[in-house]
Amino acid sequence: MEADDEGELVRRVARGDRQAFDELYRRTAPWLEVRLRRRCADPDVVAEVLQDTYLAVWRAAGSFAGTRAGSGGEAQGSAVGWLWTIAAHRLVDAFRRRARRSQVPQVELMPNTAPAAEDEVMAARIGQELEQALLTLPPGVRAALRATVLDGLSAREASVLLGVPENTVKSRVRRARVALREALS
């Protein structure tokens, strides 16, 4: 089993192999925990996300194994990217749950602190323009921008997640920024 890559372990987990699941956990949990701790300082949330992630892996391994079977050398990167995608989604879900639980009561604004109508109109307009500009980007460019800016991944991490070379991620992010700058100016 030591010779099996992570992709093969996930395929074996999809067939219900508990030993493969244990090995996958042993290999990936420390790495995944470090990545999660970089994004969340609360150890309870990190532990919850790890548990949710591996529960999802156990339940959904077939969805990975069915699309990656026989893919050869890139399976390890794909399996690790797949695992990180699950964990990142679980972390976002945990943040949302935490935000809902700790809703701070609204404080009434004083009449003189209300934003000017012009400011509200401009903020809404800029938001709409940005949304429209993002929709004009090609899907691969938009995905690279989302992975690096919204998900906070490095170019190397995004390349593993997206299955493209690191330099491709960098050039796509640059193209996205140039296109957005032009669209918004």
Summary of the structure (lengths in Angstrom):
residues: 185
radius of gyration: 20.7
end to end distance: 55.8
largest distance: 68.2
contacts: 492
relative contact order: 0.10
helix: 81%
strand: 0%
